[in-house]
């Protein structure tokens, strides 16, 4: 059935993505957007050319450790970037591919840069 036929029956189709991004699968990996998948594809080319030594997807950085208060465990606050790239030269770069910069993202980015002042962070 088409989306129009489903609508006529009172059945809604899939919801659009929150920020109008479209998930994309590349190399068996589901990316949150075409932009992120395309950036990954460009990194793979650099890796095959020997420019990149290691490529890590979704690296986590602890912004605040977990703790216990009144017997209740409070989870750590973790920033998840899209990529951590270690170039053949030894330089490390952390990259986040953004289409929409949410308030939560901006706050966590600020905390990341404060906690890890020497990080080479790039926003694409």
C-alpha positions as CSV (number, residue, x, y, z in Angstrom):
1,X,0.0,0.0,0.0
2,X,1.1,3.5,-0.7
3,X,1.5,6.2,2.0
4,X,-1.6,7.9,0.5
5,X,-3.7,4.7,0.8
6,X,-2.5,4.2,4.4
7,X,-3.4,7.8,5.2
8,X,-6.9,7.3,3.8
9,X,-7.4,4.3,6.1
10,X,-6.4,6.5,9.1
11,X,-3.0,4.8,9.4
12,X,0.0,7.2,9.7
13,X,3.2,6.3,8.0
14,X,6.6,6.5,9.6
15,X,7.4,9.7,11.4
16,X,9.8,12.0,9.8
17,X,13.2,12.3,11.5
18,X,13.4,14.8,14.3
19,X,15.8,17.1,12.6
20,X,14.9,16.0,9.0
21,X,18.0,13.8,8.7
22,X,17.7,10.5,6.9
23,X,19.5,7.4,8.4
24,X,21.9,5.8,6.0
25,X,23.7,2.4,6.1
26,X,27.2,2.1,4.8
27,X,29.6,-0.8,5.4
28,X,26.9,-2.4,7.6
29,X,26.9,0.6,9.9
30,X,23.8,2.8,10.4
31,X,24.6,6.5,10.4
32,X,22.3,9.2,11.7
33,X,22.5,11.2,8.5
34,X,23.8,11.1,4.9
35,X,26.3,13.8,5.9
36,X,27.8,11.6,8.6
37,X,27.9,8.5,6.2
38,X,29.6,10.6,3.5
39,X,32.2,11.9,5.9
40,X,32.8,8.3,7.0
41,X,33.3,7.3,3.4
42,X,35.9,10.1,2.9
43,X,37.7,8.9,6.0
44,X,37.8,5.3,4.6
45,X,39.5,6.7,1.5
46,X,42.1,8.4,3.7
47,X,42.6,5.2,5.7
48,X,43.1,3.2,2.5
49,X,45.6,5.8,1.3
50,X,47.6,5.3,4.5
51,X,46.9,8.8,5.9
52,X,44.8,7.5,8.8
53,X,46.2,4.9,11.2
54,X,43.1,4.2,13.3
55,X,39.5,5.2,13.0
56,X,37.1,4.9,15.9
57,X,33.3,5.3,15.7
58,X,31.3,6.7,18.5
59,X,34.1,7.3,21.0
60,X,33.0,8.2,24.5
61,X,34.4,10.9,26.7
62,X,33.5,11.0,30.4
63,X,32.4,14.5,31.3
64,X,31.4,13.6,34.9
65,X,31.9,10.4,36.6
66,X,29.1,8.3,38.0
67,X,28.4,8.6,41.7
68,X,26.1,7.4,44.5
69,X,23.8,9.7,46.4
70,X,21.3,8.6,49.1
71,X,21.9,5.0,47.9
72,X,21.0,5.8,44.3
73,X,23.5,5.4,41.6
74,X,23.7,8.4,39.3
75,X,25.0,7.6,35.8
76,X,28.1,9.3,34.4
77,X,27.6,12.0,31.8
78,X,29.3,10.9,28.6
79,X,29.9,12.8,25.4
80,X,29.8,10.6,22.3
81,X,31.5,12.1,19.3
82,X,31.0,10.6,15.8
83,X,34.7,9.8,15.1
84,X,38.1,9.7,16.7
85,X,40.8,9.7,14.0
86,X,44.5,8.9,14.7
87,X,46.5,10.0,11.6
88,X,49.7,8.3,10.5
89,X,51.6,11.4,11.8
90,X,50.3,10.6,15.3
91,X,47.9,13.6,15.5
92,X,44.5,12.7,17.0
93,X,41.3,14.5,16.0
94,X,37.8,14.1,17.4
95,X,35.0,14.9,14.9
96,X,31.3,15.5,15.3
97,X,29.2,15.8,12.2
98,X,26.3,18.1,12.9
99,X,23.2,19.1,11.0
100,X,21.4,20.6,14.0
101,X,23.1,21.9,17.2
102,X,20.8,21.1,20.1
103,X,21.1,22.8,23.5
104,X,22.2,19.5,25.0
105,X,25.0,19.1,22.3
106,X,26.2,22.7,22.9
107,X,26.3,22.1,26.7
108,X,28.2,18.8,26.4
109,X,30.6,20.3,23.8
110,X,31.4,23.1,26.3
111,X,32.0,20.5,29.1
112,X,34.1,18.4,26.7
113,X,36.4,21.3,25.8
114,X,36.7,22.3,29.5
115,X,37.5,18.8,30.7
116,X,39.8,18.0,27.8
117,X,41.5,21.3,26.9
118,X,44.1,19.8,24.7
119,X,41.6,17.9,22.5
120,X,41.7,18.7,18.8
121,X,37.9,18.9,18.2
122,X,36.3,19.5,14.9
123,X,32.6,20.1,14.1
124,X,31.7,19.3,10.5
